[in-house]
C-alpha cells in the first residue's frame, strides 16, 4: 500500500503536514468556541434541545456560528490532506485532535484533566506513531 497517491517527496509530505495541522487547529478552535457558546446559551435559556427558543438562541450566538465556520474551514483543509494521502493513513491522525483539545479544555474552559485522560492521550499518541511509522510498509 502506498502512502501517497503520487510519487512521495519531502515537499508533498510537508504540504500534507501543513494542511493537517491547519485542519486540526481550525477544528479544535472551532470546537472550543462551540463549547463556550453552548455554555453561554445554556446559562441563558437552558440546555440544548429542539425547543424553537433554544434553537434560535443557539444558532444566533456568535461563538457558535464562528465555531461552525472554523470547523467547516478545518474540513476544507482536510480535503487537501485526503486528496494527497491514503485515508487509512490520514484518518487516524485526526485522533491527535483528542490530545490537542486537552490543552484549551484545561486552560480556557477550566476543565479538570484526570490522569486517566492523560494516559488515554498517551495511548493515542503511541497509536499515531505506530500508524505513521509503519505507513511505508505494506
Secondary structure, DSSP 8 states (H G I E B T S, - for coil): --SBSS---HHHHHHHHHHHHHHHHHHHHHHHHHHHHHHHHHHHH-S--S-HHHHHHHHT-HHHHHHHHHHHHHHHHHHHHHTTB-HHHHHHHTTHHHHHHHHHHHHTT-----HHHHHHHHHHHHHHHHHHHTTT--
